[in-house]
Amino acid sequence: MLSLKPKKILPYVIAIVLFIIASLLYFHPVLKGQKIAQSDITQFTGMAKEIVDYRAENDAEPYWTGASFSGMPAYQISAYYPYDFVRTIDRTLRFLPRPADYTFLYFLSFFVLMLALKVKWRLAILGALAFGFSTYLIIIFIPGHNSKAHAIAYMPLVVAGVLLVFRRKFVLGFIVTGLAMALEIYANHIQMTYYLGFCLLILGVVELIHAIKEDNLSRFIKQAAVIIAAVILGIGANAPRLMAMKEYTDFSTRGKSELTINADGSKKQETQGLDKSYITQYSYAKLETFNLFIPRFMGGGTLEELGEDSNFYKLVEKTAGKKVANDYSKQVLTYWGDQPIIEAPAYIGAVIFFLFFLGIFLVKGKLKQWLIAATVFSILLSWGRNFDVLTNIFIDYVPLYNKFRAVSSIQIIAELCVPILGVLALKEFFSSEISTKKKKKALENAFFTFSGLIVFGYLLAQSFSTFEGLRDASYNDLPGLLDAVIADRKSMLLMDSLRSFGFVILTAGILWFTLKEKLKKQYAVVTLVIFILIDLLSVDKRYVNESDFKPSRRVEKPFLASNADKQILKDKSHYRVANFTVDPMQDGSTSYFHQSIGGYHAAKMGRYKELFDYQIAKNNMSVLNMLNTKYFIIADQNNQPQAQLNIDAYGNAWFVDNVLLVDSADKEMKALDSLNTQKSVVIDKSKLKDSVKFNFQKDSTATISLDKYGVTELIYSSNSNSEQFAVFSEIYYKDGWNAYIDGEFTPHYRVNYVLRGMKVPAGKHQIVFKFEPKVIQKGSLVSLISYGLLIAITIGWLFYDDRKKKKSTLNV
């Protein structure tokens, strides 16, 4: 019978309590009910408002929203799915206020990984804190990359499950891998999960090579089969969201465009995913890699605050006075890399990186090979356009790689692997199985190699860099100001290089004293934890601190209705709004109050984005009118938003005089350049069945109107003396929207590139559009089967192992 002794449980209780305290202390304003202000989440709040309201009023999911981009599926905005048991598990683990909940998950997940590697609990805590307080993992909360943080938090747990299987803990490994993978997919950041796949693939290749060398290929095949089965079931548990995502992806900007021409008429480069320049827009410079262990090697974040001792401050103070200097020095363009914008450097830490190098010289075996290979792999790919030979191969030939942007974020693999090897280095260093001589040699090699790398980076930057940034032209107005900024950039490089070098000396010194038995191991571990916390927290606090928090009511309701909004909201009909005081395609605020033609989403509907770029961006009023854009929000003379009524908007539906058939997407888009969309409609006939004919006579007395608008159901009434063709000012999406005339299913067609159109017979009729996505029902069935198999296989395996042990005991 299994008995849990208090002494055995206590270390894990201590660890969990420590992780809770660390998470809450760092984000202590949450204890006062405050919330961190996140720009992406603010925009999300606007995008999701209609969905949240529908959910509250109907106790059901809409899976569609009409409030953004004139209408789009809600799968990638906010959606709850049936039988989503993993959501309950996740909510249980994330019991702390946000973002302390994600930080706690960082710690807990990495701690479990360390235990899977048989690391003692004190070192496991050290590794967890080093991983969780890595600067990149903290600063992603500022823009609101919560799903990214969520997915990163479960990465170590997935790795733990896989490593347990490779260590022949088959049942436990199967359970952990399956559950962790389900949680990882639930986090809903496929890009991070995709990068995790590379990390695991490299691990698998290393294991395979060793299996072949050791003539244990059959065992590897068994291990791989267990891992693959667990991963498949973990993925299957999320079938509704994944199947819905896959369905939508084909229609989003991630899918293939049917156009062969650009908006300017030039030939469009054929691509199966995102444009290469867009994918690699955020690429780490090769020299910028030194940011991983020298925090402000390239000036830190895009904007940094410089103190009174800075050259910038002194020059501004001398020229314009102390008050101006105080104001201007709070946001100085110190970053001199070539990425468009960065919140902060992706600083992993000088202490933990030194331990990583110690691991290179001290740790033996396949784990080290995997961790080094994965780290180098992620750094090389993070260079993106700065190492285009490799990047282009992955974009052109590796499945799905061209679906994701910001290639620099693949460094998350290094963020995971560096602390793992660092902790394994300490495990070996404190082990009595390795000779003092080997430890001393490894420590010396690590010290001189890593210190030399710091010095090399500093000298390289000083010798070959101009220290000039992308936005330096803004400093040309005041003579000498740019020179002052460059001087400060050089100073930051020097000071932070010395800072990192200092932490290396301190860390090496602690290990040296331990080696000489002048410091006990447990005290050395505590001291190293302190060094790691000072190292990381002092950098983290530069970019994420209490000043980023606001009262919860301001975060939960971030938008206040302007006078223009209030004026428009008096209109109770169904219409759309174009807000031109902002970039409509990067704006979630308008959707908070209105049905907007714009929105804020990384994966917009591809055809709609093209319609905007090719037509709306060129002020094509006929296209805006067909979208039922009844109101414009523009800036008045005082730069305040004002509402402008568009009396030419066509309304919710209308009958047209004729149908123009073309044979390609290019011609359909081109026709919209001059088409009177109130009288004519253009259809790409290549998408129609040959049997579809459009023979009708315009009835000038015919009427069609919207009787009821619902997020998932629209009801119209029509009356005509003969068959007519109706255009509906709603976005066409074939995998969900069904049309019914008097209760009978009736086909409808994509018209005017993005809208819905259908033939309406003579007489009085009720026309109903319903959003009925089959993918949710199919996915839910797969999800239930996956949960069932995960439980059944686990129980069956445990039962089999138990019988096997009993049989073995009887035979003895």
C-alpha positions in Angstrom: 0.0 0.0 0.0 1.3 3.4 -1.0 2.1 5.7 2.0 3.1 9.3 1.6 5.5 10.3 4.4 5.4 14.0 5.4 9.2 14.3 5.0 9.0 13.2 1.4 6.1 15.6 0.6 7.5 18.6 2.4 10.1 19.6 -0.3 7.4 19.7 -2.9 5.0 21.7 -0.7 7.9 24.1 0.0 8.5 24.4 -3.7 4.8 25.1 -4.6 4.5 27.7 -1.7 7.7 29.4 -2.9 6.5 29.5 -6.5 3.2 31.1 -5.3 5.0 33.7 -3.2 7.5 34.5 -5.9 4.7 35.0 -8.5 2.7 37.2 -6.2 5.6 39.2 -5.0 6.8 40.1 -8.4 3.2 41.0 -9.5 2.2 42.3 -6.1 -0.3 44.9 -7.4 -2.7 42.0 -8.2 -3.1 41.6 -4.4 -4.8 45.1 -4.5 -7.1 44.0 -7.3 -5.1 45.7 -10.0 -4.5 44.3 -13.4 -1.7 44.7 -15.9 -2.5 46.9 -18.8 -1.9 44.8 -22.0 -2.2 46.4 -25.4 -3.2 43.2 -27.2 -5.7 42.2 -24.5 -7.2 45.7 -24.7 -7.8 45.2 -28.4 -9.0 41.6 -27.8 -11.6 43.0 -25.3 -13.0 45.1 -28.1 -13.0 42.2 -30.6 -14.6 39.8 -28.1 -17.3 42.1 -26.7 -20.1 40.8 -29.0 -19.1 37.2 -28.3 -19.0 37.7 -24.5 -22.3 39.4 -24.5 -23.9 36.7 -26.6 -22.5 34.0 -24.3 -23.9 35.8 -21.2 -27.3 36.3 -22.7 -27.8 32.9 -24.4 -25.6 30.6 -22.3 -24.2 29.3 -25.6 -21.3 29.8 -28.0 -21.8 31.9 -31.2 -18.6 30.8 -33.0 -19.1 33.9 -35.2 -18.9 37.6 -34.7 -20.3 40.3 -36.9 -18.5 43.1 -34.9 -15.1 42.8 -36.6 -14.0 42.8 -40.3 -17.7 42.8 -41.3 -17.9 39.3 -39.8 -15.6 36.4 -39.2 -15.5 33.1 -37.3 -14.8 33.4 -33.6 -12.6 30.3 -33.3 -9.5 32.4 -32.9 -11.0 35.2 -30.9 -12.9 33.6 -28.1 -14.6 30.2 -28.2 -15.5 27.6 -25.7 -16.0 24.0 -26.9 -18.1 21.1 -25.7 -16.5 18.4 -23.5 -13.5 20.7 -22.9 -12.4 18.9 -19.7 -8.8 20.1 -20.2 -10.1 23.6 -19.6 -11.1 22.6 -16.1 -7.7 21.2 -15.4 -6.0 24.4 -16.7 -8.3 26.7 -14.7 -7.4 24.6 -11.6 -3.7 25.1 -12.1 -4.1 28.8 -12.9 -5.7 29.8 -9.6 -3.7 32.9 -9.1 -4.6 36.4 -10.5 -3.2 37.1 -14.0 -0.3 37.3 -14.8 0.9 35.7 -11.6 -0.9 32.6 -12.8 1.2 32.1 -15.9 4.4 32.8 -13.9 3.4 30.1 -11.4 2.9 27.7 -14.3 6.4 28.6 -15.6 7.8 27.6 -12.2 5.7 24.5 -11.6 6.1 23.0 -15.1 9.9 23.4 -15.1 10.1 22.0 -11.6 8.2 18.8 -12.7 10.7 18.6 -15.7 13.6 18.7 -13.2 12.1 16.0 -11.1 11.7 13.9 -14.3 15.4 14.3 -14.8 16.0 13.1 -11.2 17.3 16.5 -10.1 17.1 17.1 -6.3 14.4 19.5 -5.2 16.7 22.4 -4.3 18.3 22.5 -7.7 14.9 22.0 -9.3 13.7 25.1 -7.6 16.8 27.0 -8.8 16.1 25.9 -12.3 12.4 26.8 -12.1 13.1 30.3 -10.9 15.8 30.8 -13.6 13.4 29.7 -16.3 10.3 31.5 -15.0 12.1 34.9 -14.5 13.8 34.8 -17.8 13.2 38.3 -19.2 11.5 37.3 -22.4 8.9 35.2 -20.4 8.1 38.3 -18.3 8.1 41.0 -20.9 5.6 39.2 -23.2 2.9 40.2 -20.6 3.2 43.9 -21.5 1.9 43.6 -25.1 -0.6 40.9 -23.9 0.9 37.8 -25.4 -1.0 35.7 -22.9 -1.6 32.7 -25.1 2.1 32.6 -25.9 3.0 32.7 -22.2 0.4 30.0 -21.6 1.9 27.7 -24.2 5.4 28.4 -23.1 4.4 27.5 -19.5 3.4 24.0 -20.5 6.4 23.3 -22.7 8.6 21.9 -19.9 5.7 19.6 -18.8 5.5 18.1 -22.3 9.3 17.6 -22.3 9.0 16.0 -18.9 6.5 13.4 -20.2 8.7 12.6 -23.2 11.8 12.2 -21.1 10.0 9.9 -18.7 9.1 7.6 -21.6 12.7 7.7 -22.8 13.7 6.7 -19.3 11.4 3.7 -19.6 8.8 5.1 -17.2 6.2 4.2 -19.8 2.9 4.5 -17.9 3.8 7.7 -16.1 5.4 9.1 -19.2 2.3 8.3 -21.3 0.0 10.0 -18.7 2.2 13.1 -18.4 2.8 13.5 -22.1 -0.9 13.1 -23.0 -2.1 15.4 -20.4 0.6 18.0 -20.9 0.1 17.9 -24.7 -3.6 18.5 -24.1 -2.9 21.5 -22.0 -0.2 22.7 -24.4 -2.7 22.7 -27.3 -5.4 24.2 -25.2 -3.1 27.2 -24.6 -3.9 28.0 -28.2 -0.6 29.4 -29.5 0.3 27.0 -32.3 3.5 28.8 -33.2 5.0 28.0 -29.7 3.8 24.4 -29.9 5.2 24.1 -33.4 8.6 25.3 -32.1 8.3 22.8 -29.2 7.9 20.2 -31.9 11.4 21.0 -33.3 12.9 20.7 -29.8 11.3 17.3 -29.3 12.3 16.2 -32.8 15.9 17.0 -32.1 15.6 15.0 -28.9 14.1 12.1 -30.9 17.0 12.2 -33.4 19.6 12.1 -30.7 17.8 9.2 -29.0 17.5 7.4 -32.3 21.2 7.8 -33.0 22.1 6.4 -29.6 19.6 3.5 -30.0 21.3 2.5 -33.3 24.7 2.7 -31.8 23.6 0.6 -28.8 21.6 -1.8 -31.0 18.4 -0.9 -29.1 16.3 0.2 -32.1 13.3 -1.9 -31.0 13.2 -0.2 -27.6 13.4 3.2 -29.3 10.5 2.2 -31.6 8.4 1.2 -28.6 9.3 4.5 -26.8 8.5 6.5 -29.9 5.2 4.7 -30.3 4.2 5.5 -26.7 5.1 9.2 -27.1 3.3 9.5 -30.5 0.2 7.8 -29.1 0.2 10.2 -26.1 0.7 13.2 -28.3 -2.0 12.2 -30.7 -4.5 11.7 -27.8 -3.5 15.0 -26.2 -4.1 16.7 -29.6 -7.3 14.8 -30.1 -8.6 16.1 -26.8 -8.5 19.5 -28.4 -10.1 18.4 -31.7 -12.9 21.0 -31.9 -10.5 24.0 -31.6 -7.9 22.4 -33.9 -10.3 21.3 -36.6 -12.0 24.7 -36.5 -8.7 26.4 -36.7 -7.6 24.2 -39.6 -10.8 24.9 -41.4 -10.5 28.7 -40.9 -6.8 28.8 -41.6 -7.4 28.0 -45.3 -9.6 31.1 -45.6 -7.3 33.3 -43.5 -4.3 35.3 -44.4 -2.3 32.2 -43.5 -4.0 30.4 -46.5 -3.2 30.6 -50.2 -4.4 33.6 -52.1 -6.2 33.1 -55.4 -5.0 36.5 -56.7 -2.0 36.6 -59.0 -1.7 40.4 -59.0 -0.8 42.9 -56.2 -2.9 46.0 -55.4 -0.6 48.1 -57.5 -1.1 45.8 -60.5 2.3 44.1 -60.3 2.6 40.3 -60.5 2.1 38.7 -57.1 4.7 36.3 -55.8 3.1 32.9 -55.4 3.2 31.7 -51.8 1.5 29.0 -49.8 1.7 31.0 -46.6 2.8 34.4 -45.4 5.1 36.7 -47.4 8.8 36.1 -46.6 9.4 39.7 -45.7 6.5 39.5 -43.3 7.7 36.2 -41.7 11.2 37.6 -41.2 10.3 41.1 -40.2 11.3 40.3 -36.6 14.7 38.7 -37.1 17.5 38.7 -34.5 20.8 40.1 -35.8 23.7 37.8 -35.4 25.4 40.3 -33.1 22.1 40.8 -31.2 22.4 37.2 -29.9 24.7 38.6 -27.2 21.6 40.0 -25.7 20.9 36.6 -24.3 23.6 37.1 -21.7 24.4 40.8 -21.9 21.1 42.5 -21.4 21.6 45.9 -23.0 24.1 44.8 -25.6 22.1 46.5 -28.3 20.6 49.2 -26.1 17.8 47.2 -24.4 14.2 47.8 -25.5 13.2 50.2 -28.2 12.7 52.9 -25.5 14.8 53.2 -22.4 14.9 55.7 -19.5 18.3 57.4 -19.1 19.3 59.0 -15.9 20.9 62.3 -15.1 24.4 60.9 -15.6 23.7 60.1 -19.3 25.1 62.1 -22.2 21.6 62.5 -23.5 20.3 64.1 -20.3 23.2 66.4 -19.9 22.9 67.8 -23.4 19.1 68.3 -23.2 19.5 69.9 -19.8 22.1 72.2 -21.1 20.1 73.2 -24.1 16.5 73.2 -22.9 16.6 73.0 -19.1 16.1 70.3 -16.4 12.3 69.9 -16.8 12.6 69.1 -20.5 15.6 66.8 -19.8 13.5 64.9 -17.2 10.7 64.4 -19.6 12.7 63.5 -22.7 15.1 61.2 -21.0 12.3 58.9 -19.9 11.9 57.5 -23.4 15.1 57.5 -25.3 15.6 55.4 -28.5 18.5 53.4 -27.2 17.9 50.2 -29.2 20.2 50.1 -32.2 19.2 46.7 -33.7 17.2 46.4 -36.9 14.0 44.9 -35.5 11.0 47.2 -35.9 10.3 47.3 -32.2 11.1 45.2 -29.1 9.8 45.5 -25.6 13.1 44.3 -24.0 16.1 42.1 -24.8 15.5 38.4 -24.6 17.8 38.1 -21.6 18.2 34.5 -20.3 20.7 35.5 -17.7 24.5 35.7 -17.2 24.5 33.3 -14.3 22.4 30.6 -15.9 24.2 31.0 -19.2 27.5 30.5 -17.4 26.1 27.3 -15.9 25.0 26.2 -19.4 28.7 26.5 -20.5 29.7 24.6 -17.4 27.3 21.9 -18.6 29.0 21.8 -22.0 32.3 20.8 -20.4 30.9 18.7 -17.5 27.7 16.9 -18.5 28.1 13.8 -20.6 25.7 11.9 -22.8 22.8 12.4 -25.1 20.9 14.9 -22.9 23.8 17.4 -23.4 23.9 16.7 -27.1 20.2 17.4 -27.4 20.3 20.6 -25.4 23.3 22.0 -27.2 22.0 21.1 -30.6 18.5 22.5 -29.9 19.9 25.7 -28.5 22.2 26.3 -31.5 19.3 25.3 -33.9 17.0 27.9 -32.3 19.6 30.7 -32.4 20.5 30.1 -36.0 16.8 30.2 -37.1 16.1 33.2 -35.0 18.5 35.2 -37.2 15.8 35.0 -39.9 16.6 37.3 -42.9 20.1 37.7 -41.4 20.8 34.0 -42.2 18.5 33.6 -45.2 20.3 30.5 -46.5 18.9 28.5 -43.7 15.7 30.5 -43.2 14.7 30.2 -46.9 15.1 26.4 -46.7 12.7 26.2 -43.8 10.2 28.7 -45.3 10.2 26.9 -48.7 10.4 23.2 -47.6 9.5 22.7 -44.0 5.8 22.1 -43.5 3.9 25.0 -41.8 7.0 27.1 -41.2 5.7 29.7 -43.5 2.5 30.1 -41.5 4.2 32.0 -38.7 5.8 35.4 -38.4 8.4 36.8 -35.9 11.0 34.1 -36.5 13.0 35.5 -33.6 10.6 33.9 -31.2 12.0 30.5 -32.0 14.6 31.4 -29.4 12.1 30.1 -26.9 13.8 26.7 -27.5 17.0 28.2 -26.1 15.0 29.8 -23.3 14.0 26.2 -22.3 17.3 24.3 -23.0 19.8 26.7 -21.5 18.4 26.4 -17.9 18.0 22.7 -18.2 21.6 22.1 -19.1 22.6 24.7 -16.5 20.8 22.8 -13.7 22.2 19.4 -15.0 25.7 21.0 -14.8 25.1 21.8 -11.1 23.7 18.3 -10.5 27.0 16.9 -11.9 29.1 19.5 -10.1 27.7 18.6 -6.7 27.8 14.9 -7.5 30.4 12.7 -5.7 30.7 10.5 -8.7 32.8 13.0 -10.7 36.4 13.7 -9.6 37.4 17.1 -8.3 39.9 17.3 -11.1 37.3 17.0 -13.8 35.1 19.5 -12.0 38.0 22.0 -11.7 38.9 21.6 -15.3 35.3 22.0 -16.5 34.9 25.1 -14.2 38.1 26.7 -15.7 37.0 25.9 -19.2 33.6 27.4 -18.7 34.9 30.5 -17.0 37.5 31.3 -19.7 35.2 30.4 -22.6 32.2 32.3 -21.4 34.2 35.3 -20.2 36.1 35.3 -23.4 32.7 35.3 -25.3 31.6 38.3 -23.3 34.8 40.2 -24.0 34.7 39.1 -27.7 31.2 40.4 -28.1 32.1 43.8 -26.5 35.2 44.2 -28.7 33.3 43.1 -31.8 30.5 45.7 -31.3 33.0 48.5 -30.4 35.1 47.7 -33.5 32.6 47.1 -36.2 29.3 48.7 -35.2 28.1 52.2 -35.9 25.6 52.1 -32.9 23.0 53.8 -35.2 19.3 52.8 -34.9 16.4 52.7 -37.3 14.7 55.9 -35.9 17.8 58.0 -35.3 16.6 60.6 -37.8 14.3 61.9 -35.0 17.4 63.2 -33.2 18.7 65.3 -36.0 16.9 68.5 -35.0 19.2 69.2 -32.1 22.9 69.3 -33.0 25.0 66.7 -31.1 21.9 64.9 -29.7 22.5 61.8 -31.9 26.2 61.7 -30.9 25.0 61.8 -27.2 22.6 58.9 -27.8 25.3 56.9 -29.5 27.7 57.6 -26.6 25.0 56.4 -24.1 24.5 53.2 -26.2 28.3 52.5 -26.0 28.2 53.2 -22.3 25.2 50.7 -21.8 27.1 48.1 -23.7 30.2 48.5 -21.5 28.3 48.6 -18.2 26.2 45.6 -19.0 29.2 43.6 -20.3 31.0 44.4 -17.0 27.8 43.4 -15.2 27.6 40.0 -16.9 31.3 39.5 -16.4 30.8 40.3 -12.7 28.1 37.7 -12.3 30.4 35.1 -14.0 33.1 35.8 -11.5 30.7 35.6 -8.6 29.2 32.3 -9.8 32.5 30.8 -10.6 33.8 31.9 -7.2 30.9 30.2 -5.3 31.5 27.0 -7.2 35.3 27.2 -6.6 34.8 27.6 -2.8 32.4 24.7 -2.9 35.0 22.6 -4.7 37.6 23.5 -2.1 35.0 22.5 0.6 35.0 26.0 2.0 31.3 26.3 1.4 28.6 23.7 1.9 26.6 22.6 -1.1 23.2 23.6 0.3 24.6 27.1 1.0 26.1 27.3 -2.5 22.7 26.5 -4.0 21.0 29.1 -1.9 23.6 31.7 -2.9 23.3 30.8 -6.6 19.5 31.2 -6.3 20.1 34.7 -4.9 22.5 35.5 -7.7 20.0 34.3 -10.3 17.2 36.3 -8.8 19.3 39.5 -8.6 20.6 38.9 -12.1 17.1 38.4 -13.7 14.9 40.5 -11.5 17.0 43.6 -11.8 16.6 43.4 -15.6 12.9 42.3 -15.5 12.0 45.2 -13.3 13.3 47.7 -15.9 10.5 46.6 -18.2 7.7 45.1 -16.2 6.9 46.7 -12.8 4.0 48.1 -10.7 3.7 51.1 -13.0 2.2 48.8 -15.7 -0.8 48.0 -13.5 -4.1 49.9 -13.4 -7.3 49.5 -11.5 -9.2 46.5 -12.7 -12.2 48.5 -13.9 -10.0 50.4 -16.4 -8.6 47.2 -17.7 -11.9 45.3 -17.9 -13.6 48.2 -19.6 -10.8 49.9 -21.5 -12.9 51.9 -23.9 -15.1 55.0 -23.2 -17.7 55.9 -25.8 -16.8 59.2 -27.5 -19.5 61.7 -28.6 -19.3 60.1 -32.0 -19.9 56.7 -30.6 -22.8 57.9 -28.6 -24.3 59.6 -31.6 -24.0 56.4 -33.7 -25.4 54.2 -31.0 -28.7 56.0 -31.1 -29.3 54.2 -34.4 -30.9 50.8 -33.6 -30.7 49.3 -37.1 -28.1 46.9 -38.3 -25.2 48.7 -40.0 -21.4 49.0 -40.0 -18.9 51.7 -39.0 -15.6 52.6 -40.6 -13.3 54.4 -38.1 -10.7 56.3 -40.0 -9.2 58.0 -36.9 -7.2 54.8 -36.5 -5.9 52.1 -38.8 -9.1 50.1 -39.3 -7.2 46.8 -39.8 -5.4 47.2 -36.5 -8.2 48.4 -34.3 -10.4 46.5 -31.9 -11.8 49.5 -30.1 -14.5 50.2 -32.7 -15.8 46.7 -32.4 -16.4 47.3 -28.7 -19.3 49.6 -29.6 -20.2 48.9 -33.2 -20.2 46.5 -36.1 -16.9 47.5 -37.6 -15.5 47.0 -41.0 -12.1 46.7 -39.3 -10.7 44.8 -36.4 -7.5 43.6 -34.7 -6.4 40.0 -35.4 -3.2 38.3 -36.6 -5.2 35.9 -38.9 -7.8 38.0 -40.7 -9.9 36.4 -43.4 -7.7 36.5 -46.4 -10.2 37.6 -49.0 -11.4 40.4 -46.7 -7.8 41.7 -46.1 -7.4 41.7 -49.9 -10.6 43.6 -50.4 -9.4 46.2 -48.0 -6.0 46.5 -49.6 -7.2 46.5 -53.2 -10.4 48.5 -52.8 -11.2 50.2 -49.5 -7.6 51.5 -49.1 -8.2 53.2 -52.4 -11.4 54.8 -51.1 -13.8 52.8 -53.3 -17.1 54.0 -52.0 -19.1 51.4 -54.0 -17.3 48.7 -51.9 -17.8 50.6 -48.6 -21.5 51.0 -49.5 -22.0 47.3 -50.3 -20.6 46.5 -46.8 -23.4 48.7 -45.4 -21.0 51.2 -44.0 -23.6 53.6 -42.7 -21.3 55.7 -40.6 -17.7 57.0 -40.8 -15.7 58.2 -37.8 -13.3 60.9 -38.8 -11.2 63.5 -37.0 -12.6 67.0 -36.7 -10.6 70.3 -36.7 -9.6 69.6 -33.0 -8.5 66.1 -33.9 -11.6 64.7 -32.0 -13.6 61.9 -33.5 -16.9 62.9 -35.2 -19.6 60.8 -36.8 -20.5 61.2 -40.4 -23.6 59.6 -41.9 -23.2 57.8 -45.2 -26.6 58.1 -46.9 -25.4 56.0 -49.8 -24.9 52.8 -47.9 -27.0 50.1 -49.5 -28.5 48.5 -46.4 -28.6 44.9 -45.3 -29.8 43.4 -48.6 -30.8 44.4 -52.1 -31.8 43.0 -55.5 -29.5 43.7 -58.4 -30.2 44.2 -62.1 -27.7 41.8 -63.5 -24.9 39.3 -62.8 -21.4 39.6 -64.2 -19.6 36.3 -64.5 -15.8 36.2 -64.7 -13.5 33.3 -64.7 -10.8 34.2 -62.0 -10.3 35.8 -58.7 -8.2 38.5 -60.4 -11.0 39.5 -62.7 -13.5 39.5 -59.9 -11.3 41.9 -57.9 -10.6 44.0 -61.0 -14.3 44.3 -61.8 -14.9 45.9 -58.4 -12.7 48.8 -59.4 -15.6 50.3 -61.4 -18.6 48.1 -60.7 -21.8 49.7 -59.5 -22.4 47.2 -56.8 -25.9 48.4 -56.1 -27.1 47.4 -59.6 -24.6 44.7 -60.5 -22.9 41.8 -58.9 -19.7 40.0 -60.0 -19.2 36.2 -59.5 -16.2 34.0 -60.2 -17.9 31.3 -62.3 -15.1 28.9 -61.7 -16.5 28.4 -58.2 -20.0 27.5 -59.5 -21.5 24.3 -60.7 -22.2 24.2 -64.5 -25.9 23.8 -63.8 -26.2 27.2 -62.1 -27.9 29.7 -64.3 -28.8 33.4 -63.7 -31.8 34.2 -65.9 -34.0 36.8 -64.3 -35.8 40.0 -65.1 -35.4 43.0 -62.8 -38.5 43.7 -60.9 -38.6 47.4 -59.9 -41.3 46.7 -57.2 -39.4 43.9 -55.5 -38.4 44.4 -51.9 -36.1 42.6 -49.5 -35.3 43.7 -45.9 -33.7 42.4 -42.7 -36.3 41.6 -40.1 -34.0 40.4 -37.3 -30.3 40.4 -36.7 -28.7 37.8 -34.6 -25.0 36.9 -34.3 -25.7 33.4 -35.6 -29.1 34.0 -37.3 -30.4 36.6 -39.7 -34.0 36.7 -40.9 -35.1 38.5 -44.0 -38.4 38.9 -45.9 -38.7 39.3 -49.6 -41.5 40.0 -52.1 -41.2 40.0 -55.9 -43.3 39.2 -59.0 -40.5 37.2 -60.5 -37.3 35.4 -59.6 -34.6 37.9 -58.4 -31.0 37.8 -57.4 -30.3 39.2 -53.9 -27.0 40.4 -52.4 -26.6 40.3 -48.6 -24.2 42.7 -46.9 -22.7 39.8 -44.9 -19.4 37.9 -45.3 -19.5 34.6 -47.1 -18.1 31.7 -45.2 -19.2 28.4 -46.7 -18.2 26.1 -43.8 -20.9 27.2 -41.4 -23.4 29.6 -42.9 -26.5 27.9 -44.4 -29.4 29.6 -46.1 -33.1 28.6 -45.9 -36.0 29.9 -47.9 -39.3 29.2 -46.1 -37.4 26.5 -44.0 -36.0 24.7 -47.1 -32.2 24.6 -47.5 -31.2 26.8 -50.5 -27.7 27.3 -52.0 -26.1 30.7 -51.8 -23.0 31.9 -53.5 -19.9 34.1 -52.9 -20.4 37.4 -54.7 -18.4 40.7 -55.0 -15.4 38.7 -53.7 -16.6 38.5 -50.1 -20.4 38.8 -49.8 -23.3 36.4 -50.0 -25.8 36.2 -52.9 -28.6 33.9 -53.8 -31.5 33.5 -56.2 -34.9 34.3 -54.6 -38.0 32.9 -56.2 -41.1 35.0 -57.0 -43.6 35.7 -54.2 -43.4 36.4 -50.5 -40.7 34.5 -48.7 -38.8 34.3 -45.4 -35.0 34.0 -45.9 -33.0 32.8 -43.0 -29.2 32.5 -42.6 -28.0 30.3 -39.8 -24.4 29.7 -38.6 -24.3 25.9 -38.2 -20.6 24.8 -38.3 -20.4 21.0 -38.5 -16.7 21.1 -37.5 -17.7 21.6 -33.8 -19.9 18.5 -33.7 -17.2 16.4 -35.5 -14.4 17.7 -33.3 -16.4 17.1 -30.1 -16.8 13.4 -31.0 -13.1 13.1 -31.7 -12.4 14.8 -28.4 -14.6 12.4 -26.4 -12.9 9.4 -28.0 -9.5 10.8 -27.2 -10.3 11.3 -23.6 -11.8 7.8 -23.4 -8.7 6.2 -25.0 -6.3 8.2 -22.8 -8.1 7.0 -19.6 -8.7 3.4 -20.9 -5.1 2.9 -22.0 -3.8 4.2 -18.7 -6.1 2.0 -16.6 -5.4 -1.0 -18.9 -1.7 -0.5 -18.8 -1.7 -0.2 -15.0 -3.8 -3.3 -14.7 -1.4 -5.2 -17.0 1.7 -4.1 -15.1 0.0 -5.1 -11.8 -0.8 -8.6 -13.1 2.7 -8.9 -14.5 4.2 -8.0 -11.1 2.0 -10.4 -9.2 2.8 -13.2 -11.7 6.5 -12.5 -11.3 6.1 -12.6 -7.5 4.3 -16.0 -7.7 6.9 -17.5 -10.0 9.6 -16.5 -7.5 
